Amino acid sequence: MVFTRIDRTAECVRQSDQICVGVRDRDVFRERSPGGEARLEVVVADVLVTRPAHQAKQLCALVEQQGGTAIPFPVLEIAAPLDPEPLVQAAQRLDEFDYAVFVSANAVRRALDLILTLRDWPAALAIAVIGKRSAEELQQFGLRADVSPERKFNSEALLELDEMHQVQGKRFVIFRGDGGREFLADSLRERGAEVEYVQAYRRLQPSCDSSALLQRWRAGEIDIVLVNSAESLENLVAMLGQRGRELLTGTQLLVASERILPLAAKLGFRREPVVADNATDEAVLQALLSWKKHHSQTASVANDEPLS
């Protein structure tokens, strides 16, 4: 059976094998079960999307296409470094390196926006990226990734590639945001590479009034929260305040990495988080749809009249 979205204010619409029912502000359908009784099942999720605004649009659109309601609430802002000089100097020294590594799409955008105004990209400088979105962002600048994981999109997956095992004496420059893990650089150094980090952007916590969001939350309009990183989750907790923390920890969480799970446990989430395969839109959407399918609740409902 194909389930179609029902307008939240719609009155009951009778069809041959299914009756659509508007119940409060939830989208549901009434389906004939094999035994003849009707069953009530939620088919639309209200999804809180916490990505930076410029990276949330496509995912929000995909959620809406699947009949869900996407609620954007950015918990990260991407800004230029306070001091751009290290990035300028790195641009001038690119010919000294064998590999340039971009850890995120933001690193690609912020670094290349500056670098390519100063010079052309060196033909001999190989490019490695960690994520699919980073590879796509490179194409916007007329470049392509020479090294990129095909499935898992993290530092561990990049380091598993053959090219990253043959790095003795190679020089790497890694473009990233402020802070972050040292795992990639440490691992490359252990394999004999020389590594430099260059800050391409900063991550900031937005200033935002969460009162309207909390009002919707209390009304039962948030079914699941999508979070990409531990920093995003920490920012979300801070932005919601004490009033919102109880609501948050009682709501289903969907994360883009298992690395977020210890923080979720520490914060006291009462439901086991759903973990997407990676942070791509496709993987997050697939995890969301799998969760919806698994957690769709069925319950017998009394019929006002026979379904015949």
Secondary structure, DSSP 8 states (H G I E B T S, - for coil): -------TT---EE-SSEEEEEETTEEEEEEE-TTS-EEEEE---EEEE-S-HHHHHHHHHHHHHTT-EEEE----EEE--S--HHHHHHHHTGGG-SEEEE-SHHHHHHHHHHHHHH----TT-EEEESSHHHHHHHHHTT---SB--SS--SHHHHHHSGGGG--TT-EEEEEEESS---HHHHHHHHTT-EEEEEEEEEEE------HHHHHHHHTT---EEEE-SHHHHHHHHHHHHHHHHHHHHTSEEEES-GGGHHHHHHHT-SS--EE-SSSSHHHHHHHHHHHHHHH---EEE--SS---
